[in-house]
Amino acid sequence: MESYPTPAGGHGNREPPVAGVRPEILASWQRSHSLGIDQEGVVLPVERDLDPDARLIRAAGPVLDRLRARFSGLPITIALADAQARIVDRRGDPAGLDLMDAASLVQGANVDERFMGTSSVSMVLSTRAPFVVVGQEHFLHSLKELTCMAAPVRDPVSGSVQGAVNLSVPRELGEPGMALMLQDATERIGDRMLELSSARERELLRSFGRAGRTGGRGRLDLGSGELLRPGGPVPELSARERTALLERAIELISAGGEPYAEVTLAGGRVALLRRRELRHGEAGGAAVEVGFADRRGTAATPRTVTATATAPDGREVPLLGLPDLAAGGRERGGRDRIEPPRPESAGTGPPPSEAERPPSMAPVAPESQGPDPAAARARPAAEPGNGRPAADRSSDAEPADRWLLLVGEPGVGRIAAQARGRLSLLNEAGGRLGTTLDMRRTAEELAKIAVPDFADLVVVDLVESALTGAEPPLGRPCPAKALRRVAAWAGEEHEGAPAGGVGEPVGYPAGTPQARCLETERPVADSVPTAALTGLPARSAHPVELLGEGVHHYLGAPLCARGCVLGLAGFYRRGGGRPFEQDDLTLAGELAARAAISVDNARHYRREHQASLTLQRSLLPRALPRVSAAGLASRYLPADAWAGVGGDWFDAIPLSGMRVALVVGDVPGNGLQAAATMGRLRTAVQTLAGQDLLPEEVLSHLDDLVSHTLTEPGGSPDGEQDPATGATCLYAVYDPVSCRCTAARAGHPPPALLPPDGGAHLIDLPAGPPLGLGGIQPYESATVAVPAGSLLALYTDGLLKEERGYGDTDARLARLLASLDESGPVLEDVCDGVTRTLLPGGPHDDVALLLARVHALPEDRVASWEFASDPSVVARARAVTSAQLAAWDMADLDSSTSLVVSELVTNAVRYGGQGPVGLRLLRGDSLICEVSDRSNTSPRLRRAATTEEGGRGLFLVAQFTTNWGARYMRQGKTVWAEQVPHGGRPEREIDERALLAMFDDEG
């Protein structure tokens, strides 16, 4: 259950807190305080003169009994309040009822906000919607240990709120399922209110009872309404079966033809319905009785003979529940006694009391005396349709017990119920369609909404191109191709049936209702006689394996959105008794239109999502570079379909001196724009990294890039911020020679470090503002020692987010560090372990994770010297270089390296200012030569004229090395050059003539 904010303060605090409180609760508190209600206790007004026969009470009684039984053993209380907030009925364990009595919540008490303050019932009657009040949200202190959930009871015809049902439970026992069960109960109460007769129908009901007394029919118990046998219960009916019985009863009352109907129930049972005509003054109506028969043959049904009697108006009316007279059913004086026999399982117990049975489905009980022989002349009635006496039927014996199901006037109930049903279906579609941005899921939602209230079977087909996210073809799709079935639903009872061609391509031959629907782009209705379609191509257009053989009714509605046809929805009703009418076509068209908008939204989302994902993955490194400074592993986990593609990225960039730059970043937002912005920032980072800038300088340049975008001409004509504003970035540089890491961050979580001989912890870095906001404060870096074998973990904040946001960040950071502590030597396994621990259900935001197991360059692979700033040291520098190369067995690079060292040291002595000159050789997969001085002057490669004596040194360095460059330190600079060993091949000879020819003047 959702956790709501708890008001601060003790019982003596009369001022409710404001921060974090739901607005509706806060407003109720304020109203309660203004009314002067005492939080320590109230005396509620009590109305003693309540009508126990009120329609709400009678309709709710059995439902509340069943609801209480479902919570048997739990300390709960159930209260029914009317529209005036008066408690009209209560249920619960004795302790709970005593607690209600102590709080003045007795029957007749008014719990309106005016008298009681904030409560679930008052909130329901105020908001007209289900409401839950948890613990401290109650206004009265005596209720603060309870969770109270309430749901409104609505009149199914008018939709008005007639009352509310409240369920109170100790706060620690509250569960979300309780609220769902409560809402189901209130819906059932509404259904039963529809079943109860109106004042006019009640007169018709009394007329039915009087006719029974004068015409020989059984006596009706108007105080009952539950399907209970006089001696025991019949099998329980599901909500769907009750709805089906009511629908058929409405049809029988409204129709003037066949007075009989059958409804197939679960378990082989059949409900037999019969209509009886009624009249009271000028009001004409009908009553529908129901009996039950078992067609499985497992229980014998008492044989009865259907007889007729003369009604007060002179018409012959069939009698129900008449036992077989041959079995000895005669009264004193030789008269036939009309009394349904008790079932064997009923025993001899007394019949249910009036309070145990609601009034709309009363069992037809026998009169104390037999029928008037002058008014009732019992004789077998012919079975409708074949003229055969009903007594001659052997397979379909009449059930012995019958109950009154519905009384009403022809047409009125049917119109009201159908109109209300259509509105309810459209309202349900508005809430359930398009809950996900998935086309197939939306199609399934449409099918499940329509079954069983509108159709028995629904299939949905979509255009092939729409499923891929592409634009549908211009014009109307060809009915014979380019469609694929994505959903088929015939109800839960057919869930294991054949799939109805789901996932397969479908085509509709010309002349089929589907083809007409697609051609006209309008809903189309037609009949589907499967037998007549045998062997024809049109048969394959219908899911016959789900429909079964026979004559069925079909309604096709096109899925049209924004001028394009996206597919087709097909609605089926089994059998020929319920054809689709014009109102059905209108309703189906509205359902299809709403579904089409959702499908089109999902199609647009799918196209953008795929494009974003493709763009983002193309901008991320396809493979991490192989560097000697560290072993690398990474994970990029895109968010789920709700969040879409975001702007997270990571990178590993080799730098000079065998160093490596580790980068992670996060652009706010998602979709194409976030992915494109991420690509722009990643490219900028790579460019800045190539300049060998310090981490804080890289972030400063990035911040300038984002901040200055708005000032560029045409940069943002509508005045919007740069999409990169608010992006975060972490930039770290690891040096394997010194085993130190220098890092800076712009609004990003700090990295985690797991040293080889210690526990994982976060590196303490100065916090900098996100990009685009750097004017607030300058970026700073920090340098930490990172021993060889340590594990560095860089990540984006998506790793720390829970479903509804960040949640407890400290706790999730602790889980991250614990996961690193338990990690093994294989980096790929470490990545899997971290994501599995922190994201067991998948990410709720994009996640980028970069792991680096750092290495140290051995001391025997590093050689360094320091010389005075004097031209005479150049020769010595060449000599020590040659000696070191010989010791490393790299004599093949001697001549070129000596040339490089000579040129770089000469430049450092000549242009490096006062101070020592440093020379360092690094041996790895390549040979790196570095010369450092105290000057910040940038070396520049240029073309020297033939008459110039200098200016050719860097040109020679570029010719004889693989790569070269310069990096700047806080004091001075380092010029470096890299060479790749020849692998035993002879060193390339220097062609002096060719080199000099490159500097000859043209012409």
SULNOR-V911683 format. One record per backbone hydrogen bond with DSSP energy under -0.5 kcal/mol. CO is the residue of the C=O (numbers start at 0). NH is the residue of the N-H. E is the energy in kcal/mol with one decimal. If there is no record, write none. Layout:
# SULNOR-V911683
CO/NH/E ; CO/NH/E
This chain:
# SULNOR-V911683
1/3/-0.6 ; 4/6/-0.5 ; 9/12/-1.5 ; 11/13/-0.8 ; 13/15/-0.7 ; 17/20/-1.5 ; 21/25/-2.8 ; 22/26/-2.6 ; 23/27/-1.7 ; 24/28/-2.8 ; 25/29/-2.5 ; 26/30/-2.2 ; 27/31/-2.7 ; 28/32/-2.7 ; 29/33/-2.2 ; 30/34/-1.4 ; 31/36/-1.8 ; 32/35/-1.4 ; 37/40/-0.8 ; 38/140/-2.5 ; 41/43/-0.6 ; 44/109/-2.4 ; 45/47/-0.6 ; 47/49/-1.7 ; 49/51/-0.9 ; 50/53/-1.7 ; 53/57/-2.6 ; 54/58/-2.4 ; 55/59/-2.0 ; 56/60/-2.0 ; 57/61/-0.5 ; 59/63/-3.1 ; 60/64/-2.1 ; 61/65/-2.2 ; 62/66/-2.5 ; 63/67/-2.7 ; 64/68/-2.1 ; 65/69/-1.9 ; 66/70/-1.0 ; 67/70/-0.6 ; 68/71/-1.5 ; 70/73/-2.2 ; 73/75/-2.2 ; 74/169/-0.5 ; 75/92/-1.4 ; 76/167/-2.6 ; 77/90/-2.8 ; 78/80/-0.5 ; 78/165/-3.0 ; 79/87/-3.0 ; 79/88/-1.3 ; 80/163/-2.5 ; 81/84/-2.1 ; 84/110/-3.0 ; 85/81/-2.1 ; 85/87/-0.6 ; 86/107/-3.4 ; 88/79/-2.9 ; 90/77/-2.9 ; 92/96/-2.4 ; 93/97/-2.5 ; 94/98/-2.0 ; 95/99/-2.1 ; 96/100/-2.5 ; 97/101/-2.4 ; 98/102/-1.5 ; 99/104/-3.3 ; 100/103/-1.7 ; 103/105/-1.4 ; 105/108/-2.2 ; 107/46/-2.1 ; 108/86/-2.7 ; 108/110/-0.7 ; 111/114/-1.9 ; 111/115/-2.5 ; 112/116/-1.1 ; 117/138/-1.4 ; 118/122/-2.0 ; 119/123/-2.2 ; 120/124/-2.5 ; 121/125/-1.0 ; 122/126/-3.3 ; 123/127/-2.5 ; 130/149/-2.8 ; 131/133/-0.5 ; 132/134/-0.6 ; 132/147/-2.7 ; 133/136/-2.4 ; 134/137/-2.2 ; 139/142/-1.3 ; 140/143/-1.3 ; 142/145/-1.8 ; 144/170/-2.4 ; 145/134/-1.9 ; 145/147/-0.5 ; 146/148/-0.5 ; 146/168/-2.0 ; 147/132/-3.1 ; 148/166/-3.2 ; 149/130/-2.5 ; 150/164/-2.3 ; 151/153/-0.6 ; 152/161/-3.5 ; 152/162/-1.1 ; 153/155/-0.5 ; 154/158/-2.9 ; 159/154/-2.8 ; 159/161/-0.6 ; 161/82/-1.0 ; 162/152/-2.7 ; 163/80/-3.1 ; 164/150/-1.8 ; 165/78/-2.3 ; 166/148/-2.6 ; 167/76/-1.7 ; 168/146/-3.2 ; 169/172/-2.2 ; 169/173/-0.6 ; 170/173/-1.0 ; 174/177/-1.1 ; 174/178/-0.8 ; 175/178/-0.6 ; 175/179/-1.4 ; 176/180/-2.3 ; 177/181/-2.3 ; 178/182/-2.3 ; 179/183/-2.1 ; 180/184/-2.0 ; 181/185/-2.2 ; 182/186/-2.0 ; 183/187/-2.0 ; 184/188/-2.3 ; 185/189/-2.1 ; 186/190/-2.1 ; 187/191/-2.4 ; 188/192/-2.1 ; 189/155/-0.5 ; 189/193/-1.6 ; 190/194/-1.5 ; 191/195/-1.8 ; 197/201/-2.5 ; 198/202/-1.5 ; 199/203/-1.7 ; 200/204/-2.3 ; 201/205/-2.7 ; 202/206/-2.4 ; 203/207/-2.1 ; 204/208/-2.1 ; 205/209/-2.9 ; 206/210/-2.5 ; 207/211/-1.6 ; 208/212/-1.7 ; 209/213/-2.1 ; 210/214/-2.8 ; 211/215/-1.0 ; 211/216/-0.6 ; 218/364/-2.1 ; 219/221/-0.8 ; 220/223/-1.5 ; 225/227/-2.2 ; 226/233/-0.9 ; 231/228/-1.7 ; 237/241/-2.5 ; 238/242/-2.2 ; 239/243/-2.2 ; 240/244/-2.4 ; 241/245/-2.3 ; 242/246/-2.5 ; 243/247/-2.3 ; 244/248/-2.4 ; 245/249/-2.6 ; 246/250/-2.1 ; 247/251/-2.4 ; 248/252/-2.4 ; 249/253/-2.3 ; 250/254/-2.5 ; 258/274/-2.3 ; 260/272/-3.1 ; 262/270/-3.0 ; 264/267/-0.7 ; 265/268/-0.9 ; 267/294/-2.0 ; 268/264/-2.9 ; 269/271/-0.5 ; 269/292/-2.7 ; 270/262/-2.2 ; 270/272/-0.6 ; 271/290/-2.2 ; 272/260/-1.9 ; 273/288/-2.6 ; 275/286/-2.8 ; 277/284/-2.3 ; 279/282/-2.3 ; 281/283/-0.6 ; 282/279/-3.1 ; 284/277/-2.9 ; 285/407/-2.2 ; 286/275/-3.3 ; 286/288/-0.5 ; 287/404/-3.3 ; 287/405/-1.4 ; 288/273/-2.1 ; 289/402/-2.6 ; 290/271/-3.1 ; 292/269/-2.7 ; 292/294/-0.6 ; 293/296/-0.6 ; 299/301/-0.5 ; 302/323/-1.0 ; 303/305/-0.5 ; 304/306/-0.6 ; 305/380/-2.0 ; 306/318/-6.5 ; 308/310/-0.7 ; 308/316/-3.6 ; 310/313/-2.4 ; 314/310/-3.3 ; 314/316/-0.6 ; 316/308/-2.9 ; 318/306/-0.7 ; 320/322/-0.6 ; 321/304/-2.5 ; 323/326/-1.8 ; 323/328/-0.5 ; 324/327/-1.7 ; 327/329/-1.9 ; 328/336/-1.5 ; 330/333/-1.6 ; 331/334/-0.6 ; 334/330/-4.2 ; 335/337/-0.6 ; 336/338/-1.0 ; 342/345/-1.5 ; 343/346/-0.8 ; 345/348/-0.7 ; 352/355/-0.8 ; 353/356/-1.2 ; 357/225/-0.5 ; 357/360/-0.5 ; 361/403/-2.8 ; 362/220/-0.6 ; 362/364/-1.2 ; 364/218/-2.4 ; 370/372/-0.5 ; 371/374/-1.1 ; 371/375/-2.5 ; 374/309/-1.9 ; 374/376/-0.5 ; 375/377/-0.7 ; 378/307/-0.7 ; 380/389/-3.2 ; 382/385/-1.5 ; 382/386/-1.5 ; 387/382/-5.6 ; 388/391/-1.7 ; 389/392/-1.4 ; 400/291/-0.5 ; 401/363/-2.6 ; 402/289/-2.8 ; 405/287/-2.8 ; 407/285/-2.3 ; 408/411/-0.7 ; 408/412/-1.0 ; 410/414/-2.4 ; 411/415/-2.3 ; 412/416/-2.7 ; 413/417/-2.6 ; 414/418/-2.5 ; 415/419/-2.5 ; 416/420/-2.5 ; 417/421/-2.4 ; 418/422/-2.1 ; 419/423/-2.5 ; 420/424/-2.3 ; 421/425/-2.4 ; 422/426/-2.5 ; 423/427/-2.4 ; 424/428/-2.4 ; 425/429/-2.1 ; 426/430/-1.3 ; 427/431/-2.0 ; 428/432/-2.5 ; 431/434/-1.0 ; 435/437/-1.1 ; 437/441/-2.2 ; 438/442/-2.2 ; 439/443/-2.1 ; 440/444/-2.2 ; 441/445/-2.2 ; 442/446/-2.0 ; 443/447/-2.4 ; 444/448/-1.9 ; 445/449/-1.7 ; 446/450/-1.2 ; 449/453/-2.6 ; 449/454/-2.2 ; 454/451/-0.6 ; 456/571/-2.9 ; 457/488/-2.5 ; 458/569/-3.4 ; 459/485/-2.6 ; 459/486/-1.4 ; 460/567/-2.8 ; 461/483/-2.5 ; 462/466/-1.4 ; 463/467/-1.0 ; 464/469/-1.4 ; 465/468/-1.2 ; 477/480/-1.6 ; 478/507/-3.3 ; 481/463/-2.2 ; 482/505/-2.0 ; 483/461/-2.7 ; 484/502/-3.3 ; 486/459/-2.4 ; 488/457/-2.2 ; 490/493/-1.3 ; 491/494/-1.7 ; 493/496/-1.6 ; 498/501/-0.6 ; 500/503/-2.1 ; 503/484/-2.4 ; 505/482/-0.8 ; 506/508/-0.6 ; 508/511/-1.7 ; 511/515/-2.2 ; 512/516/-2.2 ; 513/517/-2.3 ; 514/518/-2.1 ; 515/519/-2.7 ; 516/520/-1.8 ; 516/521/-0.7 ; 523/555/-3.3 ; 525/553/-3.7 ; 527/529/-1.1 ; 527/551/-1.7 ; 528/531/-0.5 ; 528/532/-0.9 ; 529/532/-0.6 ; 530/533/-1.0 ; 532/535/-2.4 ; 535/538/-1.5 ; 535/539/-0.5 ; 536/539/-1.0 ; 537/540/-1.1 ; 538/541/-1.6 ; 541/543/-2.2 ; 542/545/-1.4 ; 542/546/-2.1 ; 543/547/-3.3 ; 549/529/-2.4 ; 549/551/-0.6 ; 551/527/-3.5 ; 552/572/-2.3 ; 553/525/-2.6 ; 554/570/-3.2 ; 555/523/-2.6 ; 556/568/-2.7 ; 557/559/-1.0 ; 558/565/-3.4 ; 558/566/-0.9 ; 560/563/-1.6 ; 563/560/-2.4 ; 563/565/-0.7 ; 565/462/-2.9 ; 566/558/-2.3 ; 567/460/-2.9 ; 568/556/-2.7 ; 569/458/-2.3 ; 570/554/-2.4 ; 571/455/-2.9 ; 571/456/-1.6 ; 572/552/-2.5 ; 580/584/-1.8 ; 581/585/-2.3 ; 582/586/-2.4 ; 583/587/-2.9 ; 584/588/-2.4 ; 585/589/-1.9 ; 586/590/-2.5 ; 587/591/-2.8 ; 588/592/-2.2 ; 589/593/-2.2 ; 590/594/-2.4 ; 591/595/-2.6 ; 592/596/-1.9 ; 593/597/-1.7 ; 594/598/-2.7 ; 595/599/-2.8 ; 596/600/-2.4 ; 597/601/-2.4 ; 598/602/-2.4 ; 599/603/-2.7 ; 600/604/-2.5 ; 601/605/-2.7 ; 602/606/-2.4 ; 603/607/-2.5 ; 604/608/-3.4 ; 605/609/-2.7 ; 606/610/-2.4 ; 607/611/-3.0 ; 608/612/-2.8 ; 609/613/-2.6 ; 610/614/-2.7 ; 611/615/-3.2 ; 612/616/-2.5 ; 613/617/-1.9 ; 614/618/-1.4 ; 615/619/-1.4 ; 624/626/-0.8 ; 628/854/-3.1 ; 629/626/-0.5 ; 630/852/-2.7 ; 632/850/-3.1 ; 634/848/-2.6 ; 635/637/-0.6 ; 636/846/-2.1 ; 639/643/-2.3 ; 643/638/-0.6 ; 644/670/-3.9 ; 646/666/-0.6 ; 648/664/-2.4 ; 649/620/-0.6 ; 650/662/-2.7 ; 651/653/-0.5 ; 652/660/-2.9 ; 654/657/-0.5 ; 655/658/-1.2 ; 658/654/-2.8 ; 659/733/-2.6 ; 660/652/-2.6 ; 661/731/-2.5 ; 662/650/-2.3 ; 663/729/-2.7 ; 664/648/-2.3 ; 665/727/-2.5 ; 666/646/-0.9 ; 668/646/-0.6 ; 670/674/-2.2 ; 671/675/-2.8 ; 672/676/-2.5 ; 673/677/-2.5 ; 674/678/-2.1 ; 675/679/-1.9 ; 676/680/-2.3 ; 677/681/-2.6 ; 678/682/-2.1 ; 679/683/-1.8 ; 680/684/-2.5 ; 681/685/-2.3 ; 682/686/-2.1 ; 683/687/-2.6 ; 684/688/-2.7 ; 685/689/-1.7 ; 686/690/-0.6 ; 687/690/-0.9 ; 687/692/-1.0 ; 688/691/-2.0 ; 691/967/-0.8 ; 693/696/-0.6 ; 693/697/-2.3 ; 694/698/-2.1 ; 695/699/-1.8 ; 696/700/-2.4 ; 697/701/-2.2 ; 698/702/-2.6 ; 699/703/-2.3 ; 700/704/-2.3 ; 701/705/-2.2 ; 702/706/-2.9 ; 703/707/-2.5 ; 705/708/-0.8 ; 707/711/-0.6 ; 708/711/-1.0 ; 711/714/-2.5 ; 715/718/-2.0 ; 721/724/-2.4 ; 723/726/-2.5 ; 726/770/-2.8 ; 727/665/-2.2 ; 728/745/-3.2 ; 729/663/-1.7 ; 730/743/-2.1 ; 731/661/-3.2 ; 732/741/-2.5 ; 733/659/-1.7 ; 733/735/-0.6 ; 734/738/-1.6 ; 734/739/-1.1 ; 735/856/-2.1 ; 738/785/-2.7 ; 739/734/-2.4 ; 740/783/-2.6 ; 741/732/-2.8 ; 742/781/-2.2 ; 743/730/-2.5 ; 744/746/-0.6 ; 744/767/-0.6 ; 745/728/-1.2 ; 750/762/-2.6 ; 751/792/-2.6 ; 752/754/-0.6 ; 752/760/-2.1 ; 753/790/-2.3 ; 754/757/-1.3 ; 760/752/-3.3 ; 762/764/-1.0 ; 765/744/-0.6 ; 767/746/-2.3 ; 769/772/-1.7 ; 770/725/-2.9 ; 772/775/-1.8 ; 773/776/-0.7 ; 779/744/-0.5 ; 781/742/-2.3 ; 783/740/-2.9 ; 786/789/-1.9 ; 789/791/-0.5 ; 789/853/-1.8 ; 790/753/-2.6 ; 791/851/-2.3 ; 792/751/-2.4 ; 793/849/-3.1 ; 795/798/-1.8 ; 796/799/-1.6 ; 797/800/-0.6 ; 801/804/-1.5 ; 804/801/-3.9 ; 806/808/-1.2 ; 807/811/-1.9 ; 808/812/-2.6 ; 809/813/-2.2 ; 810/814/-1.8 ; 811/815/-2.0 ; 812/816/-2.6 ; 813/817/-2.3 ; 814/818/-2.2 ; 815/819/-2.0 ; 816/820/-2.3 ; 817/821/-1.5 ; 819/822/-1.4 ; 824/826/-0.6 ; 825/829/-1.7 ; 826/830/-2.5 ; 827/831/-2.0 ; 828/832/-2.5 ; 829/833/-2.6 ; 830/834/-2.3 ; 831/835/-2.3 ; 832/836/-2.1 ; 833/837/-2.5 ; 834/838/-2.1 ; 838/841/-1.5 ; 842/639/-0.7 ; 846/636/-2.7 ; 847/795/-1.5 ; 848/634/-2.3 ; 849/793/-2.9 ; 850/632/-1.8 ; 851/791/-2.9 ; 851/853/-0.8 ; 852/630/-2.5 ; 853/788/-2.6 ; 855/857/-0.5 ; 857/860/-1.8 ; 858/861/-1.6 ; 860/922/-2.4 ; 862/920/-3.4 ; 864/918/-2.8 ; 866/916/-3.2 ; 867/869/-2.2 ; 869/872/-1.9 ; 870/873/-1.3 ; 871/875/-0.7 ; 872/876/-2.4 ; 873/877/-2.1 ; 874/878/-2.1 ; 875/879/-2.6 ; 876/880/-1.7 ; 877/881/-2.3 ; 878/882/-2.2 ; 879/883/-2.2 ; 880/884/-2.4 ; 881/885/-2.0 ; 882/886/-2.0 ; 883/887/-1.9 ; 884/889/-3.2 ; 885/888/-1.2 ; 889/892/-1.9 ; 890/893/-1.7 ; 892/896/-2.5 ; 893/897/-2.7 ; 894/898/-1.9 ; 895/899/-2.3 ; 896/900/-3.1 ; 897/901/-2.3 ; 898/902/-2.3 ; 899/903/-2.7 ; 900/904/-2.6 ; 901/905/-2.0 ; 902/906/-2.2 ; 903/907/-2.2 ; 904/908/-2.5 ; 905/909/-2.5 ; 906/910/-3.3 ; 907/911/-1.6 ; 911/933/-0.6 ; 916/866/-3.4 ; 917/931/-2.2 ; 918/864/-3.0 ; 919/929/-2.8 ; 920/862/-2.3 ; 921/923/-0.6 ; 921/927/-2.5 ; 925/923/-2.7 ; 925/927/-0.5 ; 926/978/-2.7 ; 927/921/-2.4 ; 928/976/-2.1 ; 929/919/-2.5 ; 930/974/-2.8 ; 931/917/-2.1 ; 932/972/-1.5 ; 941/943/-0.6 ; 944/947/-1.4 ; 951/955/-2.0 ; 952/956/-2.1 ; 953/957/-2.5 ; 954/958/-1.6 ; 955/959/-1.7 ; 956/960/-0.5 ; 962/977/-3.0 ; 964/975/-2.6 ; 966/973/-2.7 ; 971/968/-2.4 ; 972/932/-1.9 ; 973/966/-2.5 ; 973/975/-0.5 ; 974/930/-2.6 ; 975/964/-2.1 ; 976/928/-2.9 ; 977/961/-2.8 ; 977/962/-1.2 ; 978/926/-3.2 ; 981/984/-1.0 ; 988/990/-0.6 ; 989/991/-1.0 ; 990/994/-2.0 ; 991/995/-2.6 ; 992/996/-2.5 ; 993/997/-1.1 ; 995/998/-1.5 ; 996/999/-1.3
